[in-house]
C-alpha cells in the first residue's frame, strides 16, 4: 500500500486498509499497554520480521495513529506511543476480543 493512496470511503474497508495484515492489530494491542521501544514490540510479537514491524509503525505514524519519539541518549532510545486517535482502537479491540471469546470451541470430530 502506498502512503499516497486515498483511503476507502467505507468505514470497514478504511479500517482494514489501515490495519492490514495480522500484525497491525497485534502491534496496536501491545501499544495499548503504553509506550514501547522497537525491541519491546519485536519481542512481544514472536515471528514478526523487523521489516514488517518497521513498515507498520511507519504507516501508523503517517496516518496519525502512532507517534515516534527519539530521545537524544547514548545509545539512542526511540519509543512508539498511540495518539488519541490510536487509543480509540482500544474499544474496537476490546469488542473483537469479547466477540471472539463468545465463540465455542468446536466439538471434537467423531
C-alpha positions, 0 to 999 in steps of 0.5 A: 500500500502506498502512503499516497493512496486515498483511503476507502470511503467505507468505514470497514474497508478504511479500517482494514486498509489501515490495519492490514495484515495480522500484525497491525492489530497485534502491534496496536494491542501491545501499544495499548499497554503504553509506550514501547521501544522497537525491541519491546514490540519485536519481542512481544510479537514472536515471528514478526520480521523487523521489516514488517514491524518497521513498515507498520509503525511507519504507516501508523505514524503517517496516518496519525495513529502512532507517534515516534519519539527519539530521545537524544541518549547514548545509545539512542532510545526511540519509543512508539506511543498511540495518539488519541486517535490510536487509543480509540482502537482500544474499544474496537479491540476490546469488542473483537476480543469479547466477540471472539471469546463468545465463540465455542470451541468446536466439538471434537470430530467423531 
